[in-house]
Amino acid sequence: MKLRFSTPKTDDLQFKITGSKSISNRYLILQALFSDLELKGLSNSDDTQVLQKALSTKLEKASEIDIHHAGTAMRFSTAFFSALPGCELILTGSQRMQERPIGILVDALRRLGADIEYLKNEGYPPLKISGQLLEQEEISISADVSSQYITALMLIAPSLKNGLTIHLESKVTSKPYLKMTAQALESIGVNVDFEADFIQVHPKSKIKPTQVSVESDWSSVSYFYSCLALMDKGAMKISTFYENSLQGDAQVAEFYNYFGIKTVFKNKSIVLTKVGGFEFPKKIEFDLNDTPDLAQTIAVTCLGLGVECFLTGLHTLKVKETDRLVALKTEMEKFGAEVLITDESLHLKPVSKLNSGVKIETYQDHRMAMCFAPLALKTELEILNPEVVSKSFPNFWEEMKMLGLG
């Protein structure tokens, strides 16, 4: 898909973003455990649809469930089916999914009493799962690799006879996502004790009839922040968002203050405005340990603005849909950038003039396609395999056309 910028047809730019994938997928597991939970405004992303399909599968002996590229669905489903006595199934996914580690979660579940076998490579999907009654009350797990492993355990914990206490070893990565999980549990009446080095989820056999409306996705709205930062002027209204959001990526509003974007909450929406005459910093430094999904967006914004950036806390990016650190370095260098990476950081040197006509590889990674799209406001480029956005934001390209990108 070749992208170039033309002036939007209207100054009245209004958007409605799909429900948060992260929140949707947490509540889907809880709904599978508690039938009195009603959900509204679920994400229309591929990942959420894949998880819905997996949870609604009529399980027969040796059933096979294909999670495709959906990492969240793989981790949450592994825990859910492991704690479902009597079920037998094979949980598999795409080739990339079979390269993404799941050993830490499987080891933890096995210590709780789960029966899980690796069918190919040790520590990686596909998995053969025989559901068991898990009776252990405590578990220790490394907290510096993926918060989704811990969330998967938290979500099944209320269904266990005595609940579960999870002891967190090492520095916690993406803590806002764990707090999101705790708040989701508490919203349906589950008691959660969240401390610095442990999380205790109390048992719950039944909940009161509860309806939950899913907030829109802050990770998805980050691309609109990037577009506005790269524009000379403009404003837009986007719904549905809450000032006291469950989502860690709501911090994007704070980060983009550094790029001259003002955020105002109004009637379950946010109004974004580009501050006139804003002087960009020469260099920005952010620790994104709690918000790693914003790294690609921020890095490309800096690339387009000629701002030097140094981003840390990025160690989880190597085990995402692709090695995002390597992918970012490779694609940004096509524009003439100098990029230095380590296992957990990215340093982008300022670029005075961007190369034009660059073809962006997306590596089957939705965020690679979406983070580079706003750069078309500064130079012509082409996104290869643009359909990957359906993983989290199926309407992305239609929304971009409203902004004049297409």
C-alpha positions as YAML, in Angstrom:
chain: A
units: angstrom
residues:
- id: 1
  name: MET
  ca: [0.00, 0.00, 0.00]
- id: 2
  name: LYS
  ca: [1.56, 3.29, -1.15]
- id: 3
  name: LEU
  ca: [0.92, 6.18, 1.21]
- id: 4
  name: ARG
  ca: [1.08, 9.89, 0.61]
- id: 5
  name: PHE
  ca: [-0.56, 12.81, 2.37]
- id: 6
  name: SER
  ca: [-3.36, 15.03, 1.11]
- id: 7
  name: THR
  ca: [-5.26, 17.62, 3.12]
- id: 8
  name: PRO
  ca: [-8.25, 16.08, 4.97]
- id: 9
  name: LYS
  ca: [-11.63, 16.95, 3.46]
- id: 10
  name: THR
  ca: [-12.92, 18.28, 6.78]
- id: 11
  name: ASP
  ca: [-11.54, 20.04, 9.84]
- id: 12
  name: ASP
  ca: [-14.09, 18.25, 12.01]
- id: 13
  name: LEU
  ca: [-12.13, 15.06, 12.56]
- id: 14
  name: GLN
  ca: [-13.98, 12.57, 14.77]
- id: 15
  name: PHE
  ca: [-13.12, 8.91, 15.31]
- id: 16
  name: LYS
  ca: [-14.40, 5.96, 17.33]
- id: 17
  name: ILE
  ca: [-11.77, 3.40, 18.19]
- id: 18
  name: THR
  ca: [-12.56, -0.29, 18.65]
- id: 19
  name: GLY
  ca: [-12.71, -1.69, 22.19]
- id: 20
  name: SER
  ca: [-9.43, -2.46, 23.92]
- id: 21
  name: LYS
  ca: [-8.04, -5.84, 22.90]
- id: 22
  name: SER
  ca: [-6.29, -6.20, 26.25]
- id: 23
  name: ILE
  ca: [-9.43, -5.52, 28.29]
- id: 24
  name: SER
  ca: [-11.66, -7.57, 25.98]
- id: 25
  name: ASN
  ca: [-9.49, -10.66, 26.20]
- id: 26
  name: ARG
  ca: [-9.30, -10.52, 29.99]
- id: 27
  name: TYR
  ca: [-13.06, -10.27, 30.32]
- id: 28
  name: LEU
  ca: [-13.61, -13.08, 27.82]
- id: 29
  name: ILE
  ca: [-11.72, -15.47, 30.10]
- id: 30
  name: LEU
  ca: [-13.72, -14.22, 33.09]
- id: 31
  name: GLN
  ca: [-16.97, -14.63, 31.13]
- id: 32
  name: ALA
  ca: [-16.00, -18.24, 30.35]
- id: 33
  name: LEU
  ca: [-15.62, -18.80, 34.11]
- id: 34
  name: PHE
  ca: [-18.69, -16.80, 35.18]
- id: 35
  name: SER
  ca: [-21.72, -16.99, 32.88]
- id: 36
  name: ASP
  ca: [-23.45, -14.09, 34.68]
- id: 37
  name: LEU
  ca: [-20.99, -11.66, 33.10]
- id: 38
  name: GLU
  ca: [-22.32, -9.71, 30.09]
- id: 39
  name: LEU
  ca: [-19.88, -7.84, 27.83]
- id: 40
  name: LYS
  ca: [-20.50, -4.85, 25.56]
- id: 41
  name: GLY
  ca: [-18.18, -3.05, 23.15]
- id: 42
  name: LEU
  ca: [-15.71, -5.89, 22.68]
- id: 43
  name: SER
  ca: [-12.73, -5.37, 20.40]
- id: 44
  name: ASN
  ca: [-13.28, -6.35, 16.76]
- id: 45
  name: SER
  ca: [-9.62, -7.33, 16.44]
- id: 46
  name: ASP
  ca: [-8.48, -10.68, 15.07]
- id: 47
  name: ASP
  ca: [-6.96, -11.53, 18.45]
- id: 48
  name: THR
  ca: [-10.26, -11.12, 20.28]
- id: 49
  name: GLN
  ca: [-12.22, -13.03, 17.66]
- id: 50
  name: VAL
  ca: [-9.68, -15.87, 17.82]
- id: 51
  name: LEU
  ca: [-10.01, -16.06, 21.60]
- id: 52
  name: GLN
  ca: [-13.83, -16.00, 21.41]
- id: 53
  name: LYS
  ca: [-13.72, -18.87, 18.94]
- id: 54
  name: ALA
  ca: [-11.28, -20.86, 21.10]
- id: 55
  name: LEU
  ca: [-13.42, -20.46, 24.23]
- id: 56
  name: SER
  ca: [-16.59, -21.47, 22.38]
- id: 57
  name: THR
  ca: [-15.05, -24.59, 20.82]
- id: 58
  name: LYS
  ca: [-16.99, -27.75, 21.58]
- id: 59
  name: LEU
  ca: [-14.23, -29.82, 23.11]
- id: 60
  name: GLU
  ca: [-13.95, -33.41, 22.02]
- id: 61
  name: LYS
  ca: [-11.12, -35.83, 22.59]
- id: 62
  name: ALA
  ca: [-7.92, -34.49, 20.99]
- id: 63
  name: SER
  ca: [-9.60, -31.30, 19.73]
- id: 64
  name: GLU
  ca: [-7.18, -28.86, 18.06]
- id: 65
  name: ILE
  ca: [-7.44, -25.12, 18.55]
- id: 66
  name: ASP
  ca: [-5.41, -22.82, 16.30]
- id: 67
  name: ILE
  ca: [-4.63, -19.46, 17.90]
- id: 68
  name: HIS
  ca: [-2.87, -18.17, 14.73]
- id: 69
  name: HIS
  ca: [-0.75, -15.06, 15.63]
- id: 70
  name: ALA
  ca: [-2.63, -14.14, 18.82]
- id: 71
  name: GLY
  ca: [-0.08, -14.18, 21.66]
- id: 72
  name: THR
  ca: [-2.54, -13.03, 24.34]
- id: 73
  name: ALA
  ca: [-5.00, -15.74, 23.30]
- id: 74
  name: MET
  ca: [-2.26, -18.40, 23.42]
- id: 75
  name: ARG
  ca: [-1.21, -17.51, 26.95]
- id: 76
  name: PHE
  ca: [-4.67, -16.98, 28.39]
- id: 77
  name: SER
  ca: [-6.03, -20.14, 26.73]
- id: 78
  name: THR
  ca: [-3.13, -22.24, 27.99]
- id: 79
  name: ALA
  ca: [-3.99, -21.36, 31.59]
- id: 80
  name: PHE
  ca: [-7.76, -21.58, 31.09]
- id: 81
  name: PHE
  ca: [-7.82, -25.04, 29.50]
- id: 82
  name: SER
  ca: [-5.19, -26.38, 31.92]
- id: 83
  name: ALA
  ca: [-7.59, -25.63, 34.78]
- id: 84
  name: LEU
  ca: [-10.63, -27.13, 33.02]
- id: 85
  name: PRO
  ca: [-10.91, -30.70, 34.37]
- id: 86
  name: GLY
  ca: [-11.59, -33.37, 31.77]
- id: 87
  name: CYS
  ca: [-10.75, -31.40, 28.62]
- id: 88
  name: GLU
  ca: [-8.14, -32.72, 26.20]
- id: 89
  name: LEU
  ca: [-6.87, -30.60, 23.34]
- id: 90
  name: ILE
  ca: [-3.95, -29.45, 21.27]
- id: 91
  name: LEU
  ca: [-3.26, -25.72, 21.33]
- id: 92
  name: THR
  ca: [-1.28, -24.50, 18.33]
- id: 93
  name: GLY
  ca: [-0.64, -21.35, 16.31]
- id: 94
  name: SER
  ca: [1.20, -19.82, 13.37]
- id: 95
  name: GLN
  ca: [4.86, -20.49, 12.63]
- id: 96
  name: ARG
  ca: [5.81, -17.29, 14.48]
- id: 97
  name: MET
  ca: [3.65, -18.33, 17.43]
- id: 98
  name: GLN
  ca: [5.58, -21.58, 17.57]
- id: 99
  name: GLU
  ca: [8.75, -19.49, 17.94]
- id: 100
  name: ARG
  ca: [7.41, -17.41, 20.85]
- id: 101
  name: PRO
  ca: [8.35, -18.80, 24.27]
- id: 102
  name: ILE
  ca: [5.72, -20.01, 26.73]
- id: 103
  name: GLY
  ca: [7.92, -22.10, 29.03]
- id: 104
  name: ILE
  ca: [7.69, -19.81, 32.07]
- id: 105
  name: LEU
  ca: [3.89, -20.06, 32.08]
- id: 106
  name: VAL
  ca: [3.85, -23.80, 31.41]
- id: 107
  name: ASP
  ca: [6.37, -24.43, 34.20]
- id: 108
  name: ALA
  ca: [4.22, -22.41, 36.62]
- id: 109
  name: LEU
  ca: [1.05, -24.26, 35.61]
- id: 110
  name: ARG
  ca: [2.78, -27.63, 35.96]
- id: 111
  name: ARG
  ca: [3.82, -26.70, 39.51]
- id: 112
  name: LEU
  ca: [0.15, -26.01, 40.19]
- id: 113
  name: GLY
  ca: [-0.70, -29.51, 38.94]
- id: 114
  name: ALA
  ca: [-1.34, -28.96, 35.22]
- id: 115
  name: ASP
  ca: [-0.77, -31.70, 32.62]
- id: 116
  name: ILE
  ca: [0.87, -30.02, 29.60]
- id: 117
  name: GLU
  ca: [3.15, -31.56, 26.98]
- id: 118
  name: TYR
  ca: [5.26, -29.89, 24.31]
- id: 119
  name: LEU
  ca: [4.60, -31.47, 20.92]
- id: 120
  name: LYS
  ca: [7.60, -30.03, 19.06]
- id: 121
  name: ASN
  ca: [10.19, -27.84, 20.76]
- id: 122
  name: GLU
  ca: [10.62, -27.65, 24.54]
- id: 123
  name: GLY
  ca: [9.31, -24.34, 25.82]
- id: 124
  name: TYR
  ca: [7.24, -23.47, 22.73]
- id: 125
  name: PRO
  ca: [3.80, -24.24, 21.26]
- id: 126
  name: PRO
  ca: [2.10, -26.40, 20.11]
- id: 127
  name: LEU
  ca: [0.93, -27.82, 23.42]
- id: 128
  name: LYS
  ca: [-1.07, -30.88, 24.39]
- id: 129
  name: ILE
  ca: [-3.25, -29.99, 27.37]
- id: 130
  name: SER
  ca: [-5.19, -32.36, 29.62]
- id: 131
  name: GLY
  ca: [-7.30, -30.22, 31.96]
- id: 132
  name: GLN
  ca: [-6.87, -30.88, 35.68]
- id: 133
  name: LEU
  ca: [-8.22, -29.72, 39.02]
- id: 134
  name: LEU
  ca: [-5.43, -27.39, 40.15]
- id: 135
  name: GLU
  ca: [-5.17, -27.36, 43.94]
- id: 136
  name: GLN
  ca: [-1.87, -25.65, 44.78]
- id: 137
  name: GLU
  ca: [-2.40, -22.30, 46.49]
- id: 138
  name: GLU
  ca: [0.93, -20.56, 45.84]
- id: 139
  name: ILE
  ca: [3.34, -20.14, 42.96]
- id: 140
  name: SER
  ca: [6.49, -18.12, 42.24]
- id: 141
  name: ILE
  ca: [7.13, -16.76, 38.76]
- id: 142
  name: SER
  ca: [9.65, -14.52, 37.03]
- id: 143
  name: ALA
  ca: [7.99, -11.14, 36.49]
- id: 144
  name: ASP
  ca: [10.48, -9.55, 34.08]
- id: 145
  name: VAL
  ca: [9.63, -11.39, 30.84]
- id: 146
  name: SER
  ca: [5.92, -11.00, 30.09]
- id: 147
  name: SER
  ca: [3.08, -9.70, 32.25]
- id: 148
  name: GLN
  ca: [0.73, -11.93, 30.24]
- id: 149
  name: TYR
  ca: [2.07, -15.04, 31.99]
- id: 150
  name: ILE
  ca: [1.08, -13.58, 35.35]
- id: 151
  name: THR
  ca: [-2.24, -12.27, 34.04]
- id: 152
  name: ALA
  ca: [-3.09, -15.75, 32.71]
- id: 153
  name: LEU
  ca: [-2.61, -17.15, 36.23]
- id: 154
  name: MET
  ca: [-4.58, -14.31, 37.83]
- id: 155
  name: LEU
  ca: [-7.55, -14.85, 35.53]
- id: 156
  name: ILE
  ca: [-7.99, -18.53, 36.40]
- id: 157
  name: ALA
  ca: [-7.22, -17.99, 40.10]
- id: 158
  name: PRO
  ca: [-10.79, -17.28, 41.30]
- id: 159
  name: SER
  ca: [-11.92, -20.63, 39.86]
- id: 160
  name: LEU
  ca: [-9.38, -22.53, 41.98]
- id: 161
  name: LYS
  ca: [-10.64, -23.98, 45.26]
- id: 162
  name: ASN
  ca: [-8.41, -21.81, 47.44]
- id: 163
  name: GLY
  ca: [-7.58, -19.05, 44.99]
- id: 164
  name: LEU
  ca: [-3.94, -18.33, 44.26]
- id: 165
  name: THR
  ca: [-1.03, -16.32, 45.64]
- id: 166
  name: ILE
  ca: [1.53, -15.40, 42.96]
- id: 167
  name: HIS
  ca: [4.98, -14.43, 44.23]
- id: 168
  name: LEU
  ca: [6.72, -12.07, 41.81]
- id: 169
  name: GLU
  ca: [10.42, -12.67, 41.29]
- id: 170
  name: SER
  ca: [12.64, -9.86, 39.88]
- id: 171
  name: LYS
  ca: [11.52, -6.47, 38.54]
- id: 172
  name: VAL
  ca: [7.95, -6.44, 37.25]
- id: 173
  name: THR
  ca: [7.50, -5.69, 33.54]
- id: 174
  name: SER
  ca: [4.38, -3.89, 32.29]
- id: 175
  name: LYS
  ca: [2.90, -3.49, 35.78]
- id: 176
  name: PRO
  ca: [-0.09, -1.45, 34.48]
- id: 177
  name: TYR
  ca: [-1.29, -4.57, 32.63]
- id: 178
  name: LEU
  ca: [-1.29, -6.52, 35.91]
- id: 179
  name: LYS
  ca: [-3.22, -3.73, 37.59]
- id: 180
  name: MET
  ca: [-5.65, -3.83, 34.67]
- id: 181
  name: THR
  ca: [-6.18, -7.53, 35.36]
- id: 182
  name: ALA
  ca: [-6.67, -6.90, 39.08]
- id: 183
  name: GLN
  ca: [-9.22, -4.16, 38.38]
- id: 184
  name: ALA
  ca: [-11.08, -6.42, 35.94]
- id: 185
  name: LEU
  ca: [-11.30, -9.13, 38.60]
- id: 186
  name: GLU
  ca: [-12.42, -6.65, 41.25]
- id: 187
  name: SER
  ca: [-15.09, -5.21, 38.92]
- id: 188
  name: ILE
  ca: [-16.93, -8.56, 39.00]
- id: 189
  name: GLY
  ca: [-16.58, -9.01, 42.75]
- id: 190
  name: VAL
  ca: [-13.31, -10.97, 43.05]
- id: 191
  name: ASN
  ca: [-11.07, -9.86, 45.94]
- id: 192
  name: VAL
  ca: [-7.46, -9.14, 44.94]
- id: 193
  name: ASP
  ca: [-4.52, -8.15, 47.15]
- id: 194
  name: PHE
  ca: [-1.87, -6.47, 44.98]
- id: 195
  name: GLU
  ca: [1.46, -5.91, 46.74]
- id: 196
  name: ALA
  ca: [4.96, -5.10, 45.52]
- id: 197
  name: ASP
  ca: [6.17, -8.70, 45.49]
- id: 198
  name: PHE
  ca: [3.01, -10.80, 45.41]
- id: 199
  name: ILE
  ca: [-0.56, -10.86, 44.13]
- id: 200
  name: GLN
  ca: [-3.25, -12.81, 45.95]
- id: 201
  name: VAL
  ca: [-6.49, -13.61, 44.11]
- id: 202
  name: HIS
  ca: [-9.22, -14.98, 46.34]
- id: 203
  name: PRO
  ca: [-11.59, -17.77, 45.23]
- id: 204
  name: LYS
  ca: [-15.04, -16.99, 43.84]
- id: 205
  name: SER
  ca: [-17.60, -19.62, 42.85]
- id: 206
  name: LYS
  ca: [-20.35, -17.31, 41.59]
- id: 207
  name: ILE
  ca: [-20.79, -13.61, 40.77]
- id: 208
  name: LYS
  ca: [-23.80, -11.32, 40.70]
- id: 209
  name: PRO
  ca: [-25.17, -10.56, 37.21]
- id: 210
  name: THR
  ca: [-22.74, -7.92, 35.91]
- id: 211
  name: GLN
  ca: [-22.52, -5.92, 32.69]
- id: 212
  name: VAL
  ca: [-19.21, -4.45, 31.53]
- id: 213
  name: SER
  ca: [-18.67, -1.94, 28.70]
- id: 214
  name: VAL
  ca: [-15.16, -2.17, 27.25]
- id: 215
  name: GLU
  ca: [-13.22, 1.07, 26.89]
- id: 216
  name: SER
  ca: [-11.61, 1.87, 23.51]
- id: 217
  name: ASP
  ca: [-7.99, 0.93, 22.93]
- id: 218
  name: TRP
  ca: [-5.30, 3.40, 24.03]
- id: 219
  name: SER
  ca: [-2.60, 1.49, 22.12]
- id: 220
  name: SER
  ca: [-4.58, 2.07, 18.92]
- id: 221
  name: VAL
  ca: [-5.12, 5.77, 19.60]
- id: 222
  name: SER
  ca: [-1.35, 6.26, 19.87]
- id: 223
  name: TYR
  ca: [-1.16, 6.36, 16.06]
- id: 224
  name: PHE
  ca: [-3.52, 9.35, 16.01]
- id: 225
  name: TYR
  ca: [-1.25, 11.11, 18.49]
- id: 226
  name: SER
  ca: [1.65, 10.39, 16.15]
- id: 227
  name: CYS
  ca: [-0.23, 11.77, 13.13]
- id: 228
  name: LEU
  ca: [-1.14, 14.98, 14.94]
- id: 229
  name: ALA
  ca: [2.43, 15.43, 16.18]
- id: 230
  name: LEU
  ca: [3.65, 15.21, 12.58]
- id: 231
  name: MET
  ca: [1.04, 17.73, 11.32]
- id: 232
  name: ASP
  ca: [1.64, 21.48, 11.36]
- id: 233
  name: LYS
  ca: [-1.68, 22.05, 13.11]
- id: 234
  name: GLY
  ca: [-4.97, 20.29, 13.79]
- id: 235
  name: ALA
  ca: [-7.41, 18.80, 16.28]
- id: 236
  name: MET
  ca: [-9.49, 15.65, 16.54]
- id: 237
  name: LYS
  ca: [-12.05, 14.02, 18.82]
- id: 238
  name: ILE
  ca: [-11.81, 10.31, 19.58]
- id: 239
  name: SER
  ca: [-14.10, 8.07, 21.66]
- id: 240
  name: THR
  ca: [-14.63, 6.11, 23.92]
- id: 241
  name: PHE
  ca: [-12.04, 6.91, 26.60]
- id: 242
  name: TYR
  ca: [-12.05, 7.42, 30.36]
- id: 243
  name: GLU
  ca: [-9.76, 9.67, 32.38]
- id: 244
  name: ASN
  ca: [-9.27, 6.93, 35.01]
- id: 245
  name: SER
  ca: [-8.46, 4.25, 32.46]
- id: 246
  name: LEU
  ca: [-7.53, 0.65, 33.26]
- id: 247
  name: GLN
  ca: [-5.00, 0.74, 30.42]
- id: 248
  name: GLY
  ca: [-1.33, 1.49, 30.98]
- id: 249
  name: ASP
  ca: [-0.99, 2.86, 27.46]
- id: 250
  name: ALA
  ca: [-3.20, 5.79, 28.50]
- id: 251
  name: GLN
  ca: [0.20, 7.24, 29.41]
- id: 252
  name: VAL
  ca: [0.53, 8.10, 25.70]
- id: 253
  name: ALA
  ca: [-1.26, 11.36, 26.54]
- id: 254
  name: GLU
  ca: [1.55, 12.31, 28.92]
- id: 255
  name: PHE
  ca: [4.31, 11.25, 26.51]
- id: 256
  name: TYR
  ca: [2.89, 13.29, 23.64]
- id: 257
  name: ASN
  ca: [2.90, 16.47, 25.71]
- id: 258
  name: TYR
  ca: [6.57, 16.45, 24.67]
- id: 259
  name: PHE
  ca: [5.44, 16.65, 21.03]
- id: 260
  name: GLY
  ca: [3.00, 19.51, 21.53]
- id: 261
  name: ILE
  ca: [-0.23, 17.48, 21.81]
- id: 262
  name: LYS
  ca: [-2.77, 18.63, 24.38]
- id: 263
  name: THR
  ca: [-5.32, 16.06, 25.62]
- id: 264
  name: VAL
  ca: [-8.67, 17.05, 27.11]
- id: 265
  name: PHE
  ca: [-11.27, 14.53, 28.36]
- id: 266
  name: LYS
  ca: [-14.85, 15.42, 27.46]
- id: 267
  name: ASN
  ca: [-18.01, 13.29, 27.55]
- id: 268
  name: LYS
  ca: [-16.23, 9.89, 27.40]
- id: 269
  name: SER
  ca: [-14.02, 11.18, 24.59]
- id: 270
  name: ILE
  ca: [-10.60, 12.76, 24.23]
- id: 271
  name: VAL
  ca: [-10.00, 15.95, 22.25]
- id: 272
  name: LEU
  ca: [-6.45, 16.18, 20.90]
- id: 273
  name: THR
  ca: [-5.06, 19.55, 19.82]
- id: 274
  name: LYS
  ca: [-1.69, 20.47, 18.33]
- id: 275
  name: VAL
  ca: [-0.25, 23.40, 20.29]
- id: 276
  name: GLY
  ca: [0.57, 26.28, 17.94]
- id: 277
  name: GLY
  ca: [4.22, 27.34, 17.69]
- id: 278
  name: PHE
  ca: [5.37, 24.41, 19.81]
- id: 279
  name: GLU
  ca: [9.15, 24.00, 19.99]
- id: 280
  name: PHE
  ca: [10.13, 20.32, 19.95]
- id: 281
  name: PRO
  ca: [12.87, 19.11, 22.28]
- id: 282
  name: LYS
  ca: [16.15, 18.18, 20.63]
- id: 283
  name: LYS
  ca: [16.18, 14.88, 22.50]
- id: 284
  name: ILE
  ca: [13.67, 12.85, 24.48]
- id: 285
  name: GLU
  ca: [14.37, 9.98, 26.90]
- id: 286
  name: PHE
  ca: [11.59, 7.64, 28.06]
- id: 287
  name: ASP
  ca: [11.61, 4.48, 30.16]
- id: 288
  name: LEU
  ca: [8.88, 2.34, 28.57]
- id: 289
  name: ASN
  ca: [9.11, -0.65, 30.92]
- id: 290
  name: ASP
  ca: [5.43, -0.20, 31.77]
- id: 291
  name: THR
  ca: [4.31, 0.72, 28.23]
- id: 292
  name: PRO
  ca: [6.45, -1.20, 25.69]
- id: 293
  name: ASP
  ca: [3.70, -1.23, 23.03]
- id: 294
  name: LEU
  ca: [4.20, 2.53, 22.62]
- id: 295
  name: ALA
  ca: [7.88, 2.20, 21.69]
- id: 296
  name: GLN
  ca: [7.44, 1.83, 17.94]
- id: 297
  name: THR
  ca: [5.00, 4.73, 17.72]
- id: 298
  name: ILE
  ca: [7.21, 7.10, 19.71]
- id: 299
  name: ALA
  ca: [10.36, 6.12, 17.82]
- id: 300
  name: VAL
  ca: [8.77, 6.77, 14.42]
- id: 301
  name: THR
  ca: [7.29, 10.07, 15.62]
- id: 302
  name: CYS
  ca: [10.81, 11.15, 16.60]
- id: 303
  name: LEU
  ca: [12.11, 9.99, 13.23]
- id: 304
  name: GLY
  ca: [9.57, 12.17, 11.43]
- id: 305
  name: LEU
  ca: [10.27, 15.22, 13.59]
- id: 306
  name: GLY
  ca: [14.07, 14.95, 13.47]
- id: 307
  name: VAL
  ca: [14.18, 14.50, 17.26]
- id: 308
  name: GLU
  ca: [16.82, 12.34, 18.88]
- id: 309
  name: CYS
  ca: [15.34, 9.72, 21.18]
- id: 310
  name: PHE
  ca: [16.63, 7.20, 23.70]
- id: 311
  name: LEU
  ca: [14.08, 4.59, 24.78]
- id: 312
  name: THR
  ca: [14.70, 2.01, 27.50]
- id: 313
  name: GLY
  ca: [12.69, -0.77, 29.18]
- id: 314
  name: LEU
  ca: [12.21, -2.53, 25.84]
- id: 315
  name: HIS
  ca: [13.41, -6.06, 26.69]
- id: 316
  name: THR
  ca: [10.00, -7.63, 25.93]
- id: 317
  name: LEU
  ca: [10.03, -6.36, 22.32]
- id: 318
  name: LYS
  ca: [12.31, -9.18, 21.24]
- id: 319
  name: VAL
  ca: [9.62, -11.82, 21.88]
- id: 320
  name: LYS
  ca: [6.64, -10.08, 20.27]
- id: 321
  name: GLU
  ca: [5.18, -10.82, 16.82]
- id: 322
  name: THR
  ca: [8.70, -10.16, 15.56]
- id: 323
  name: ASP
  ca: [11.91, -8.94, 17.19]
- id: 324
  name: ARG
  ca: [10.64, -5.37, 17.22]
- id: 325
  name: LEU
  ca: [13.96, -3.80, 18.14]
- id: 326
  name: VAL
  ca: [15.72, -5.32, 15.13]
- id: 327
  name: ALA
  ca: [12.73, -4.59, 12.89]
- id: 328
  name: LEU
  ca: [12.60, -0.92, 13.96]
- id: 329
  name: LYS
  ca: [16.32, -0.48, 13.39]
- id: 330
  name: THR
  ca: [16.14, -2.09, 9.94]
- id: 331
  name: GLU
  ca: [13.15, -0.07, 8.71]
- id: 332
  name: MET
  ca: [14.16, 3.30, 10.18]
- id: 333
  name: GLU
  ca: [17.60, 3.01, 8.63]
- id: 334
  name: LYS
  ca: [15.93, 2.85, 5.20]
- id: 335
  name: PHE
  ca: [14.94, 6.49, 5.75]
- id: 336
  name: GLY
  ca: [18.55, 7.48, 6.42]
- id: 337
  name: ALA
  ca: [18.47, 7.15, 10.19]
- id: 338
  name: GLU
  ca: [21.25, 5.98, 12.47]
- id: 339
  name: VAL
  ca: [19.83, 3.61, 15.07]
- id: 340
  name: LEU
  ca: [21.61, 1.82, 17.90]
- id: 341
  name: ILE
  ca: [19.93, -1.00, 19.82]
- id: 342
  name: THR
  ca: [20.72, -3.23, 22.77]
- id: 343
  name: ASP
  ca: [18.63, -6.02, 24.25]
- id: 344
  name: GLU
  ca: [16.48, -3.45, 26.05]
- id: 345
  name: SER
  ca: [17.04, -0.02, 24.47]
- id: 346
  name: LEU
  ca: [16.85, 1.98, 21.25]
- id: 347
  name: HIS
  ca: [18.81, 5.14, 20.43]
- id: 348
  name: LEU
  ca: [17.73, 7.09, 17.34]
- id: 349
  name: LYS
  ca: [20.01, 9.88, 16.13]
- id: 350
  name: PRO
  ca: [18.24, 12.94, 14.62]
- id: 351
  name: VAL
  ca: [17.60, 12.84, 10.86]
- id: 352
  name: SER
  ca: [17.56, 16.11, 8.90]
- id: 353
  name: LYS
  ca: [16.05, 14.75, 5.67]
- id: 354
  name: LEU
  ca: [14.06, 11.55, 5.20]
- id: 355
  name: ASN
  ca: [14.53, 9.28, 2.20]
- id: 356
  name: SER
  ca: [11.40, 8.94, 0.04]
- id: 357
  name: GLY
  ca: [9.77, 5.91, -1.59]
- id: 358
  name: VAL
  ca: [10.81, 3.52, 1.19]
- id: 359
  name: LYS
  ca: [9.11, 0.12, 1.33]
- id: 360
  name: ILE
  ca: [8.29, -0.92, 4.91]
- id: 361
  name: GLU
  ca: [8.43, -4.60, 5.77]
- id: 362
  name: THR
  ca: [5.84, -5.45, 8.42]
- id: 363
  name: TYR
  ca: [7.15, -8.86, 9.56]
- id: 364
  name: GLN
  ca: [3.57, -10.09, 10.21]
- id: 365
  name: ASP
  ca: [3.48, -7.46, 12.97]
- id: 366
  name: HIS
  ca: [0.44, -5.16, 13.12]
- id: 367
  name: ARG
  ca: [2.30, -2.47, 15.04]
- id: 368
  name: MET
  ca: [5.06, -2.23, 12.40]
- id: 369
  name: ALA
  ca: [2.43, -1.30, 9.79]
- id: 370
  name: MET
  ca: [0.57, 1.16, 12.00]
- id: 371
  name: CYS
  ca: [3.55, 2.94, 13.55]
- id: 372
  name: PHE
  ca: [5.08, 3.81, 10.17]
- id: 373
  name: ALA
  ca: [1.84, 4.95, 8.51]
- id: 374
  name: PRO
  ca: [1.91, 8.46, 10.09]
- id: 375
  name: LEU
  ca: [5.35, 9.02, 8.56]
- id: 376
  name: ALA
  ca: [3.58, 9.48, 5.21]
- id: 377
  name: LEU
  ca: [2.78, 12.99, 6.50]
- id: 378
  name: LYS
  ca: [6.48, 13.73, 5.95]
- id: 379
  name: THR
  ca: [7.51, 11.55, 3.01]
- id: 380
  name: GLU
  ca: [6.02, 9.08, 0.53]
- id: 381
  name: LEU
  ca: [6.34, 5.44, 1.56]
- id: 382
  name: GLU
  ca: [4.86, 2.01, 0.97]
- id: 383
  name: ILE
  ca: [3.57, -0.42, 3.59]
- id: 384
  name: LEU
  ca: [3.97, -4.07, 2.55]
- id: 385
  name: ASN
  ca: [1.31, -6.55, 3.71]
- id: 386
  name: PRO
  ca: [-0.89, -3.78, 5.14]
- id: 387
  name: GLU
  ca: [-3.64, -6.26, 6.08]
- id: 388
  name: VAL
  ca: [-1.68, -7.26, 9.23]
- id: 389
  name: VAL
  ca: [-3.43, -4.39, 11.05]
- id: 390
  name: SER
  ca: [-6.52, -6.59, 11.44]
- id: 391
  name: LYS
  ca: [-4.78, -8.30, 14.36]
- id: 392
  name: SER
  ca: [-5.69, -5.36, 16.61]
- id: 393
  name: PHE
  ca: [-7.29, -2.56, 14.53]
- id: 394
  name: PRO
  ca: [-9.22, -3.81, 11.47]
- id: 395
  name: ASN
  ca: [-10.51, -0.32, 10.51]
- id: 396
  name: PHE
  ca: [-7.10, 1.33, 10.70]
- id: 397
  name: TRP
  ca: [-6.67, 2.19, 7.01]
- id: 398
  name: GLU
  ca: [-10.19, 3.61, 6.72]
- id: 399
  name: GLU
  ca: [-9.45, 5.92, 9.65]
- id: 400
  name: MET
  ca: [-6.12, 6.96, 8.14]
- id: 401
  name: LYS
  ca: [-7.88, 7.98, 4.91]
- id: 402
  name: MET
  ca: [-9.99, 10.42, 6.93]
- id: 403
  name: LEU
  ca: [-6.72, 12.00, 8.03]
- id: 404
  name: GLY
  ca: [-5.57, 12.33, 4.43]
- id: 405
  name: LEU
  ca: [-3.26, 9.31, 4.37]
- id: 406
  name: GLY
  ca: [-3.86, 7.00, 1.46]
...
